[in-house]
Amino acid sequence: MTRKLKEIIIKRIFFLFACVSILILGLIVTFLFREGIPIFHIVSVRDFLFGSDLLLVDGLMMDASISAVKRAREMNIPTMLDAGSARPGMTGLAGLCDYVVASEVFAEGLGWGLKPEALLKEFKALRCNALTVTQGENGSITVSDDCIIRMPAFTVEAVDTTGAGDVFHAGYIYGLLQGWDLETVLRFAAALAALICMRVGGRAGAPRLGEVAEFLRAHNE
């Protein structure tokens, strides 16, 4: 068998394989279409959320965020919105979430006042469990059940604030899942944010649980 003949045979085999693959794919798509199954939702949001304790969304992909939050509500999974910036549709998404943790930039972008009375008004409009606005070195202010909690930031020598907001959310979620009262949750989250600011490297500087506990003991004021 000549080399040229081998090449022709190989090409025909690949061509046949491609045709069979396309045929099979076509049959699958036809079946899904007839059964009314969305092709790009074969793995449902419910599958992704199964076994989850809490859902955190940021609204970056708004349609996906809203769909996931609605499914989480159906499954009695608590939800939290990381409201870092005022994207279109964020107010509606916030109204679907149990906890809203917003940056000062987000709050100002929506015209929220940062005085307790103004935030209480927004809290009632959202109908969430708690509304928290972070204010960097000025700490945070939280409204929940007509209760206002001002949590000051820990005084530390900050060298890199990268990831401070992320670990604040992580600490907030951890505390909620532990069943702590909201003030304890906020203090724990503030400690995480303070510790990461004392190190360079963002994710690499994220503290471990034991470090946070030690830090809180040292600042047990």
URBEL-V75111 format. One record per backbone hydrogen bond with DSSP energy under -0.5 kcal/mol. CO is the residue of the C=O (numbers start at 1). NH is the residue of the N-H. Records with the same first field share a line. If there is no record, write none. Layout:
CO->NH / NH
//
This chain:
2->6
3->7
4->8
5->9
6->10
7->11
8->12
9->13
10->14
11->15
12->16
13->17
14->18
15->19
16->20
17->21
18->22
19->23
20->24
21->25
22->26
23->27
24->28
25->29
26->30
27->31
28->32
29->33
30->34
31->35
32->37
33->36
36->38
38->41
39->42
42->44
44->48
45->49
46->50
49->52
53->78
55->80
57->82
60->62
61->65
62->66
63->67
64->68
65->69
66->70
67->71
68->72
69->73
70->74
71->75
72->77
73->76
76->78
78->55
79->98 / 99
80->57 / 82
81->83 / 101
82->84
83->103
85->87
87->90
89->93
90->94
91->95
93->96 / 97
94->97
98->129 / 130
99->81 / 101
100->102 / 132
101->83
102->134
103->107
104->108
105->109
106->110
107->112
108->111
115->118 / 119
116->120
117->121
118->122
119->123
120->124
121->125
122->126
123->127 / 128
130->100
131->143
132->102 / 134
133->141
134->104
135->138
136->139
139->135
140->151
141->133
142->149
143->131
144->147
147->144 / 149
148->150
149->142 / 151
150->152
151->140
154->156
156->158
161->164
163->167
164->168
165->169
166->170
167->171
168->172
169->173
170->174
171->175
172->176
173->177
174->178
175->179 / 180
176->179
181->185
182->186
183->187
184->188
185->189
186->190
187->191
188->192
189->193
190->194
191->195
192->196
193->197
194->198
195->198
196->199
197->159 / 160
201->204
202->205
203->206
208->212
209->213
210->214
211->215
212->216
213->217
214->218
215->219
217->220
219->221
//
